[in-house]
Amino acid sequence: MEPANALGFGHFIAQADVVGKTLLVILLLMSALSWYLIVLKGVTLVTRRRRSQEFLNHFWNATSLDEVQAEIATHGARDPFSHLTSHALHAKSHHEKYGAAKLADAGTEGEFLTRTIKKVLDEETTRLENGLTVLATIGATAPFVGLFGTVWGVYHALVAIGMSGAGTLDKVAGPVGEALIMTGLGLAVAIPAVMGYNWFVRANRVLSAKLDAFAYELHTFLSMGQPLGAQPARPAGAPASVRPINGGARPAGNA
């Protein structure tokens, strides 16, 4: 009878064949890759949030677009919002200077600006989703890799028990219990990957929504030359206010 302290992870590895050891190496590589992506994207997410907030504070407190351009030229486009603003400002100045000189510049300034903003938004979305496919794949496949290792281990354990002719509980429970280690390892690899994936997906969705709203504000500001909601300058001699009457509008003094 094999002593109880002889059973365990070390004994399982020592008794595992090439297939079992290969599956164990695959799980270890999956775990290392998932934790690398989680740490890397987590640090990047925190840094991106801080830089985005700093740029937005500077943008909305700036007195002119020239001040915003100077800020980007000094510190660079280090976050999605400054990246979008940099490309939008460049597109506006490029179209004002050269017009529709090429097919890529075709259309009005507003259309060219819209295409540029949409392109940058697509680039930022792709950058935010980078690595998430790997996390999703690890979270979905790691339990099955571990389960396959358990099935393989149980099969060999039962074959060995059958050949020895000893079918007592202590001879069955030990090898089968060792085989279940692979299922536990698969779950240990999958759970952090799934949690990290869900965390990053939600954070990216929130950031994308804020970026879309900022893109709308930026496009309106650059197209109209004034902040969103600002009133246009009133020509000299024009009525001071108007109000709707029967679906139309007329000077308040004639009401």
N, C-alpha and C positions, 0 to 999 in steps of 0.2 A: 504493500500500500504506500502510495506516494504521500509524504508529509504535507500538511496543509500550507506550511510556510514556503513550500517549494513552488506552489502555484501562484500565479499573478502575471503582471505585465511582462516582466523579464522572462519568465518561463514561456509565456505565449510567443514572444518574439523569437526565442531560441528554437521553439518547435515549429514555427511558421515556415512554409515553403516559399518559393520564389514569388508566387502569386500574392500571398499574404503580405510579404515584405514590400512588394511593389505597391500594393494598395496603401500600405502604411506610409510609404514615401510620398505618394500622391496626396494623401490627406495632410501630411506635414507641409508640403509645398503650397497647397491650397490655403492652409492656415497662415503661413508666412506671407503669402501674397495678399490675402484679405486684410490682415492687420497692417501691412505696409500701406495699402490703399486707404484704409480707415484713418490712420494717423496722418498721412500726407494730405488727404482731402479735408480732414478736420482742421489741420493747421491752415491750409489754404482758405477754407471757409471763414475762419475767424479773422484772418488777415484781410480778406476781401471785404468783409463787413466793415471793418474799421476804416479801411481806405475809402470805401464808398461813402461812408458817413462823413468823413473829412472833406471829400470832394463836393458832396452835395451841399454841405454847410458853406463852403467857399463859393459855390456856383450861385446859390440863391442870395448870398450877401454881396456878390460882386456888383459893381456899378456899371460895368460894360462888358461886352463880349471880348474886348481886347484884354481885359483883366483876366478873364477865364482862359484865354489863349496863352497868356503869360504864365499862368499857374500850371497849365499842362506842359508848356515848354520847359518850365523849371523842374517839375517833379516827374514828368512823363505820365502816360496813360497807364496807371497801375491797377485800375479796377474797371468793371464793365461800364460804369456811368461816364468816367472820363474817356474811355475808349470810344464810346458812342458819340460823345460830344466832340472829340477831336476829329473823327471822321465826318461828322455833320458839318462842322465849321469849315473843314477843308473842302467838302463838296460844294458848299455855298460859295466860297471864294473862287473855287475852280470854275464853276459855271458862270459866275459874274465876269471872270477874266477871259475865258475862252469860249463860253456859250456852248452850243451843240456842235462842236467841231468833229466829233466822232460818234459812231453808232452807240457807244457806251454812254455818251452824254446826251442822247436824243431826248427830246421833250422839253417841257418848261423847267424852270428852276425848281418849282415845287415837286414836280414828278421825279426829277433827278435826285432831289433831297430825300424823297420818300423811298426810292430804290436803295439809296445808300444806307439809310437807317434800317431798312428791312434786312439788308445784307449783314450789317453789323449785329443785329439781333439774332440772326440765324447763327452767326459765328460764335456769339456768346453762349447761346443755347447748346451748341455742340461742345464748347469748352466746358460748360458746367456738367454735361452728361458724360464726360470722359472718365472711364474707369468704372462707371456704374454697371455696365453690362457684365464686367468680370465679377463684381460683387454679387450680382443677381445669379449668375451662373454657378458660382461657388455655393451660394445659399440653397440653390435648388438641387444641386447634384451631390454635394458632400454627404447628406444622409444616405443616399443610395449607394455611394461608394463604400461607406461604412457597413451598410446592410449586406452588400455583396461580400465584404470581408468576413462578416459574421456567418453567413451561409456557407462560405467556403471553409471556414474554420470548423463549424459544426459538422459538416460533411466528413472532413478528415478525422475529426474526433470520434465520430460514430463508426467510421470504417476501422479505426485502430481498436476501438472497444470490441467490435464484432470479431476481429481477428484474434484478439486476446482471449475471448470467451468469458470475460469477467463483466457481467452486466449489472453489478451492484450500483447503488445510488452514488456512492462516493467516487466510483470510477466514471460515472456519466456526468455528474453535476460539475466536477472540476473543469474538464476540458470544454464543456458547453458554456460554462460561466466565463472562461477565458475568451471564448470566441465572441461573446457579447461586448468585449472591450472595443472592438472595431465599430460597433453601432454607437457606443458612447463617444468615441473619437469623432465619428461623422457628425453627430449632433453638436459636439463642442466646436467644430469648425463652422458649421452652418449657422448657428444662432447669432454669433457676432456679425457675420456677413449680412444676414437678413436685417438685423437691427441697424447696422451702418447704412445699408442700402435705403431703408425707409427714412432714416434721418436725413440723408443727403437729398433724396427725392423731394421731401417736403421743403427743405431749405432752398433748393433750386427753384421750386414752384413759387415760393414767396418772393425770391429775388427776381424771377422772371416777370412776375406781376408788377413789382415796383419799377423794373426797367421798362416795361411796356408803357406804364403811366408816365414815366419821365420822358420817354421817346415822343409821346404825344405832346407833352408840354414843350419839349425842345423843338419839335417840328413846327408847332404853332408860333413859337417865339421867333424862329428864324424866318418863317414864311411871311409873317405879318410885321416883323420888326418891332414887336411889343410883347410884353408878358401876356399870358392867358388871362382873359377877363379884364384887361385894361381897356379904357374907353378911348376911341380915336379922337384926335384933336378936332375941335369944333371950329369950322370956318367963321371968319368975322361976319357979323350980321345974322348968323343963323339963330333960330329960336333956342332958348336956354334948355327947354325940356319938351318932350312929346309924350303922349299917352295914347293907348289903343282905344279907338272908338269904332264899335261895330266891325271888329276884325281889322281895322286899319289903324293908321297913326296920323295925327295932325298936331300942330303946335298947341301947347296948353293954353296959350292966350286966346285962341279962338273957340275954346270949349264952350 
